[in-house]
Each structure stands twice: as C-alpha cells, then as structure tokens.
C-alpha cells in the first residue's frame, strides 16, 4: 500500500497530465491579456462609462435650446360673432382673426441660460474624463492583483517541489536509520499546508478574475491569462507632493468639472438677478370682415398690434428668494470644490507614500533578502543531507524563503497599484519620468 507521500506524488502526476492537456486547450482559446489591452477594452466596453457618456451627450444638446427664443404662438379667433344667426356679415364689428405672438425675454436672459447650460454640459464632459481615469485605475489595480496571485501560485508550486525533494531526502535518511520519522511527518505536514495555500490563492484569483471581467464588460467566467513578468525596473518618482498637487489642480477632470459647476451656478445667479426686469410680449392680429357698410361699400379688414410685459412687483417673495437660492447653490459648489481639492491632496500623498514604500521593499527584496534566503535554503539542504543541519532549521529556512518570495511579489504588485492610483489622482496617464 502506498504511503501518503507516494499517493500524493501519483495523484500529482495525474493532475499534472490533465492540467497539461487542458492547459493546452486553454492556451489556444484564450489570449494573453496585457495591461494596456485590458484598459483599452474597459474604456471601450464598460457599461458604466457608456451611461455617463450618454448623459454628457444629452446635456450637450441643451445649450442651443436654452439660448433660443420661445416658440411663437399662432391664434385663430372668431370675434364678436352674433349668437342669433352666427352670420359673419351681419355685424360690422364681427371679425375672423389670425394672430401671431412672440414672447421676448429681457435682454441678456437667453445668453445667460445658454451659458449656464453650456457650462453644465462641459462639466458632464469632464465627468466622463474622470470616470475614464477611475476605470483605468480600477482595471490596473485588479490586473496587478491577478498578477500577484499568479506569481504567488507559482511560488507555491516551486516550494511544493522543493518540499518534495526534502521529503525524499528525509525518507531516505529514515530508511537507513540516519533520520527521524517525525522529520518525514513534519515535511509532509508542511507540504499539506502549501496545498491548502494553493487552494486559497486559486479561489482569490477566481474572484479577481470575475472583477476584472466585469470591468471589461464581458462574461465573468471568461478565462484570463496574463503575460509572464518582464523584469522591468520600477520607475523612480522625484516629484514632491506639492508639485503633483499643482499638476492635479490643472489636470484633474473632477476638479475641472466642479469649477464648471461653480461657473454655471454664477451664471444662474446673474440670471436670477435679471428676473427683476420684465419680459415682453408682442402680438400682431389681422381681422377679416364680411358684408357691406350702410353706404354699400365693403367693410375693410382690421389689423391690431399689441404690446405687453409682466410686472415684477413681488420681488421680496420671488426674485429675491430666487437670488438667495442660486447664491447658496453657488456656495455649495464652492465648498464641494474645496473639499475635493483636499481629497485629491490626500490621495496624492497616500499613493506617493505607498509607492515609495513598496519601491524600497522591492529593491531590498531583489538586492538582498531573496538572494540570501535562496542561498540559505541551498546551504541548509546540503547540510541536512550530510547531518550537519537539523531538520527544523531546514524547514524554517524554506518557510522563510516562501514568505519572502510571496512578500516580494506582493510589494511589486502594490507598487504598480500605487502608481496607478497616483496617476489617477493627478489626472494623467503617467506620473513617472
């Protein structure tokens, strides 16, 4: 009967063959998804972005409407028609009239309405740009999460192979009477722990895969394959928090959108003040008459021109209240902009600090920690084979190597995520030199 280790080796071989076969099938069906391709696909297919783009396009159609005169009105009237005969020629004052009227807002009102609507549309356009930035940041964040999980799974597999080698050595030493049985059992326990970690990481990757597919606007069960790491060095960022904040104040779409909202609110204040002045209405009417005058001559047609205007006499309850309302709306937008600037400053500081921390960690892992940890494991394994190193020390060194490798990939992923967050906070594609 096979022992636990032999069963695992046989089962692992079967699983590897099946995985190899299905992996070949997957590699044919699924394309490698680069970071640039993921961002491009999200910007082209994400439903949330389509919603806000449609809203911006709808608002873009408003300014011309707001700046146009009200539609003229056509009227058809039967004036002074006698009710005893309903004859249009019986009475001299009977007329069949055709009239047209036009309302004329006080000069400046239409231009202010158009200006306010145009600024509102411009703000909506900036909101689209902001959502594109945030969508790109979210895609990059999830993409790098999957990248880390792929590297972590690779690390688990390498450590499983290393532990299998240790188990083989421990079993050989135990069979020849130079090792203890607990060494074999302990190594098998460590291997089981790695297998549990493999299951956990695989589940996490599936969740992140579903998140990325959602951002890309496609089915959540679509297979995602990422490219292998290229080993490109992380960029250094020499700009200070204040320099990046100044760039954000000029480039961040959300701040520009809120400034447009402030300007639109100011135009509405000016429009509310214009309502202290009256609007006008002009009416032209042409009356057709039938019949004859007492002297036998035909009755002439009649023409009328009317001019009217509203009288803004309830200013304390209408116009003044409207101006106060618009003024408070302007203050609301101003406070929102101040708050957003503070939030952007916080986002920049947090992302920059996170990037610099991860950058230092990555360099430390690359230059010192990982090479030393790998050399330690190799030395420990060689020493254990000749009974110069105890088994627990070997296991500790292998566990440390796994943790360091995992932390390295996590730091590298965190660095790229912080870089994406920093770029989005500033309002541009890239912030590094």
C-alpha positions in Angstrom: 0.0 0.0 0.0 1.3 3.4 -0.9 2.2 5.8 1.9 0.9 9.4 1.9 3.8 10.8 0.1 3.7 8.2 -2.7 -0.1 8.7 -3.1 0.4 12.5 -3.4 3.2 12.0 -6.0 1.0 9.7 -8.1 -2.1 11.9 -7.7 0.0 15.0 -8.5 1.3 13.3 -11.7 -2.2 12.5 -12.8 -3.4 16.1 -12.1 -0.4 17.5 -13.9 -1.1 15.4 -17.0 -4.8 16.5 -17.0 -3.8 20.1 -16.3 -1.2 20.0 -19.1 -3.9 18.7 -21.5 -6.5 21.3 -20.5 -3.8 24.0 -20.3 -3.0 23.4 -24.0 -6.7 23.7 -24.8 -7.0 27.0 -22.8 -3.9 28.5 -24.4 -5.4 28.1 -27.8 -8.8 29.5 -26.8 -7.7 32.4 -24.6 -5.5 35.3 -25.5 -2.9 36.8 -23.2 -4.4 39.9 -21.7 -1.8 42.7 -21.3 -2.4 45.6 -19.0 -2.7 48.0 -22.0 -5.2 45.8 -23.7 -7.3 45.5 -20.5 -7.5 49.2 -20.1 -8.4 49.8 -23.7 -11.1 47.1 -23.6 -12.6 48.6 -20.4 -12.8 52.1 -21.9 -14.5 50.7 -25.0 -17.0 48.3 -23.4 -17.7 49.2 -19.7 -21.4 49.9 -19.3 -21.0 52.5 -16.5 -18.8 54.6 -18.8 -21.4 54.3 -21.6 -24.1 55.5 -19.2 -22.3 58.7 -18.3 -21.2 59.3 -21.9 -24.9 59.2 -22.9 -25.7 61.7 -20.2 -23.0 64.0 -21.3 -24.2 63.8 -24.9 -27.7 64.6 -23.7 -26.6 67.7 -21.8 -24.6 68.8 -24.8 -27.8 69.3 -26.7 -29.3 71.7 -24.1 -27.3 75.0 -24.6 -28.8 75.8 -28.0 -32.3 75.0 -26.7 -31.8 77.3 -23.7 -30.5 80.1 -25.9 -33.4 80.1 -28.3 -36.4 82.3 -28.2 -39.7 80.7 -27.0 -41.8 79.3 -29.8 -44.2 81.9 -31.3 -47.9 81.3 -30.9 -50.5 81.3 -33.7 -54.1 82.1 -32.9 -57.3 81.8 -34.8 -60.2 83.9 -33.4 -63.9 84.5 -34.2 -64.5 87.9 -32.6 -68.0 89.5 -32.0 -69.9 86.7 -33.7 -73.7 87.2 -33.3 -75.2 84.2 -31.5 -78.7 84.6 -33.0 -77.6 83.9 -36.6 -73.9 83.2 -36.3 -73.5 85.2 -39.5 -70.1 86.7 -40.2 -71.6 89.5 -42.3 -74.4 90.6 -40.1 -72.5 92.9 -37.8 -69.8 95.4 -38.7 -67.6 94.5 -35.8 -67.6 90.8 -36.5 -64.1 89.6 -37.5 -62.4 86.3 -38.3 -58.9 86.9 -37.0 -55.5 85.4 -37.5 -52.8 86.4 -35.0 -49.2 85.6 -34.1 -47.5 86.4 -30.8 -43.9 86.2 -29.6 -42.5 86.4 -26.1 -39.2 88.3 -25.8 -37.2 87.7 -22.6 -35.4 90.8 -21.2 -32.1 91.3 -23.0 -29.3 89.0 -21.6 -31.5 86.3 -20.2 -31.2 83.9 -23.1 -27.5 84.2 -23.3 -27.2 83.5 -19.5 -29.5 80.5 -19.9 -27.3 79.2 -22.7 -24.1 79.9 -20.8 -25.3 78.0 -17.7 -26.4 75.1 -19.8 -23.1 75.0 -21.7 -21.1 75.0 -18.5 -23.3 72.2 -17.2 -22.6 70.2 -20.4 -18.8 70.9 -20.1 -18.9 69.7 -16.5 -20.6 66.5 -17.7 -17.8 66.0 -20.3 -15.2 66.4 -17.6 -17.1 63.8 -15.5 -16.7 61.4 -18.4 -12.9 62.0 -18.4 -12.8 61.5 -14.7 -14.7 58.2 -14.9 -12.3 57.1 -17.6 -9.4 57.8 -15.2 -11.0 55.9 -12.4 -12.0 53.0 -14.6 -8.4 52.8 -15.8 -7.1 52.8 -12.3 -9.6 50.1 -11.2 -8.6 47.9 -14.1 -4.9 48.3 -13.3 -5.5 47.6 -9.7 -7.4 44.3 -10.3 -4.9 43.3 -13.1 -2.0 43.7 -10.8 -3.9 41.7 -8.1 -4.2 38.8 -10.5 -0.6 39.2 -11.5 0.4 38.9 -7.8 -1.8 35.8 -7.3 -0.3 34.2 -10.4 3.2 34.7 -9.0 2.1 33.5 -5.6 0.7 30.3 -7.1 4.0 29.8 -9.0 5.9 30.3 -5.7 3.7 27.8 -4.0 4.4 25.3 -6.8 8.1 25.8 -6.6 8.1 25.4 -2.8 6.0 22.2 -3.2 8.7 20.8 -5.5 11.3 21.8 -3.0 9.5 20.2 -0.1 9.0 17.0 -2.1 12.8 17.0 -2.5 13.2 17.4 1.2 10.6 14.7 1.9 12.6 12.4 -0.4 15.8 13.1 1.5 14.1 12.7 4.9 12.6 9.3 3.8 15.9 8.1 2.6 17.7 9.1 5.8 14.9 7.5 7.9 15.1 4.2 5.9 18.9 4.0 6.5 18.5 4.8 10.2 20.0 8.3 10.0 16.8 10.3 10.3 13.8 10.5 12.5 10.2 9.7 11.4 9.0 13.0 12.8 11.1 14.7 10.1 9.2 12.9 7.4 5.8 13.6 9.1 6.7 17.3 9.6 7.8 17.8 6.0 4.6 16.1 4.8 2.6 18.5 7.1 4.4 21.5 5.6 3.5 20.2 2.1 -0.1 19.9 3.1 -0.1 23.5 4.3 1.2 24.6 0.9 -1.6 22.7 -0.8 -4.1 24.5 1.4 -2.5 27.8 0.4 -2.7 26.8 -3.2 -6.5 26.3 -2.9 -6.9 29.6 -1.1 -4.9 31.6 -3.7 -6.8 29.9 -6.6 -10.1 31.0 -5.0 -8.8 34.5 -4.6 -7.7 34.6 -8.2 -11.1 33.4 -9.4 -12.8 36.3 -7.6 -10.3 38.9 -9.0 -10.8 37.4 -12.5 -14.6 37.9 -12.1 -14.0 41.5 -11.0 -11.8 42.2 -14.0 -14.2 40.7 -16.4 -17.0 42.9 -15.0 -14.8 46.0 -15.5 -14.1 44.9 -19.1 -17.9 44.5 -19.8 -17.8 40.8 -20.5 -18.9 37.5 -19.0 -17.5 36.9 -15.5 -16.4 33.3 -16.4 -14.2 34.4 -19.3 -10.7 32.9 -18.9 -8.0 35.5 -18.2 -4.3 34.7 -18.9 -1.7 37.3 -18.0 1.8 37.6 -19.6 4.9 36.5 -17.8 6.8 39.1 -15.8 9.3 41.0 -17.9 11.6 42.1 -15.1 11.3 45.8 -15.9 12.6 48.1 -13.1 10.2 50.2 -11.2 10.4 53.9 -12.2 11.6 56.5 -9.7 9.4 59.5 -8.8 11.3 62.6 -7.9 8.3 65.0 -7.8 7.1 66.1 -4.4 3.5 66.0 -3.0 3.1 69.7 -3.7 4.4 69.5 -7.3 2.0 66.7 -8.0 -0.9 68.5 -6.4 -0.3 71.6 -8.5 -0.4 69.3 -11.6 -3.6 67.8 -10.3 -5.2 71.3 -9.9 -4.6 71.9 -13.5 -5.3 68.4 -15.0 -7.7 66.5 -12.7 -11.0 66.3 -14.6 -13.2 66.1 -11.5 -11.8 69.4 -10.3 -12.3 71.0 -13.7 -15.9 69.6 -13.6 -16.6 71.2 -10.3 -15.1 74.5 -11.4 -17.5 74.4 -14.4 -20.4 73.8 -11.9 -19.3 76.9 -10.0 -19.3 79.0 -13.1 -22.7 77.6 -14.1 -24.1 78.5 -10.7 -22.7 82.0 -11.1 -24.5 82.3 -14.4 -27.7 81.2 -12.7 -27.2 83.9 -10.1 -26.9 86.5 -12.8 -30.0 85.1 -14.5 -31.9 85.3 -11.2 -30.9 89.0 -10.9 -32.2 89.6 -14.5 -35.6 88.4 -13.4 -36.0 91.7 -11.6 -36.6 93.1 -15.1 -39.8 92.3 -17.1 -40.2 90.1 -20.1 -42.2 91.4 -23.1 -44.7 90.0 -25.5 -45.7 91.3 -29.0 -48.9 90.3 -30.7 -50.0 91.0 -34.3 -53.6 90.2 -35.3 -55.3 90.5 -38.8 -59.1 90.6 -38.8 -61.1 89.6 -41.8 -64.6 91.3 -42.1 -67.5 90.3 -44.4 -70.6 92.3 -45.5 -71.1 95.9 -46.6 -71.4 99.3 -44.9 -74.7 101.2 -44.9 -73.4 103.2 -47.9 -72.8 100.0 -49.8 -69.1 99.9 -49.6 -67.3 96.8 -48.5 -66.2 96.6 -44.9 -62.4 96.9 -44.7 -60.3 94.4 -42.8 -58.7 95.3 -39.5 -55.2 95.0 -38.1 -54.0 95.2 -34.5 -50.7 95.2 -32.7 -50.4 94.6 -29.0 -47.5 95.0 -26.6 -47.4 93.6 -23.1 -45.0 92.9 -20.3 -45.1 91.3 -16.9 -44.7 93.4 -13.8 -42.1 92.1 -11.3 -43.7 93.7 -8.3 -43.4 90.7 -5.8 -39.7 90.9 -5.7 -39.3 90.1 -2.0 -41.1 86.8 -2.3 -40.0 85.8 -5.8 -36.9 87.4 -7.3 -35.0 88.0 -4.0 -35.7 84.4 -2.9 -34.5 83.1 -6.2 -31.3 85.1 -6.0 -30.7 83.7 -2.5 -31.4 80.2 -3.7 -28.9 80.5 -6.5 -26.3 82.1 -4.3 -26.5 79.2 -1.8 -26.2 76.8 -4.7 -23.0 78.6 -5.8 -21.7 78.3 -2.2 -22.5 74.6 -2.2 -20.4 74.1 -5.3 -17.6 76.2 -4.0 -17.4 74.1 -0.8 -17.6 70.9 -2.8 -14.6 72.1 -4.8 -12.6 73.0 -1.7 -13.4 69.5 -0.2 -12.4 67.8 -3.5 -9.1 69.6 -3.5 -8.4 68.4 0.0 -9.3 64.8 -1.0 -7.1 65.0 -4.1 -4.2 66.2 -1.9 -4.8 63.2 0.4 -5.0 60.8 -2.5 -1.7 62.0 -3.9 0.1 61.9 -0.5 -1.2 58.4 0.3 -0.4 57.0 -3.2 3.0 58.6 -3.3 3.9 57.3 0.2 2.6 53.8 -0.7 4.6 53.7 -3.9 7.8 54.8 -2.3 7.4 52.2 0.5 6.7 49.4 -2.0 9.6 50.6 -4.2 12.1 50.4 -1.3 10.7 47.0 -0.4 11.0 45.6 -3.9 14.6 46.8 -4.2 15.5 45.4 -0.8 14.0 42.0 -1.7 15.7 41.9 -5.1 19.2 43.0 -3.9 19.5 41.4 -0.5 16.7 39.4 1.0 15.8 36.9 -1.8 19.4 36.0 -2.8 20.3 35.5 0.8 17.2 33.4 1.5 17.8 31.2 -1.5 21.5 30.7 -0.6 20.4 29.8 2.9 18.0 27.1 1.7 20.5 25.6 -0.6 23.1 25.6 2.2 20.7 24.1 4.7 19.6 21.4 2.3 23.1 20.4 1.6 24.0 20.4 5.3 20.9 18.4 6.2 21.9 15.7 3.7 25.2 15.2 5.5 23.7 15.5 9.0 25.2 19.0 9.7 21.9 20.8 9.9 18.9 19.8 11.9 15.6 19.3 10.1 13.7 22.1 11.9 16.2 24.7 10.8 15.9 23.5 7.2 12.1 23.8 7.4 12.3 27.2 8.9 14.6 28.4 6.1 12.3 27.0 3.4 9.3 28.6 5.1 11.1 31.9 5.3 12.0 31.7 1.6 8.4 31.1 0.6 7.2 34.1 2.8 9.9 36.4 1.3 9.1 35.4 -2.3 5.4 36.0 -1.6 6.1 39.3 0.0 8.3 40.4 -2.9 5.6 39.8 -5.5 3.0 41.4 -3.2 5.2 44.5 -2.9 5.8 44.6 -6.6 2.1 44.5 -7.2 1.4 47.1 -4.6 4.0 49.4 -6.2 2.2 49.2 -9.6 -1.2 49.7 -8.0 0.1 52.7 -6.1 1.5 54.1 -9.3 -1.9 53.7 -11.0 -3.6 55.4 -8.0 -1.1 58.3 -8.1 -1.6 58.8 -11.9 -5.4 58.8 -11.5 -5.1 61.3 -8.5 -3.0 63.7 -10.6 -5.3 63.3 -13.6 -3.0 61.9 -16.3 -1.8 58.6 -17.7 1.7 58.5 -16.2 3.5 60.4 -13.4 6.9 58.9 -13.6 9.8 60.2 -15.6 
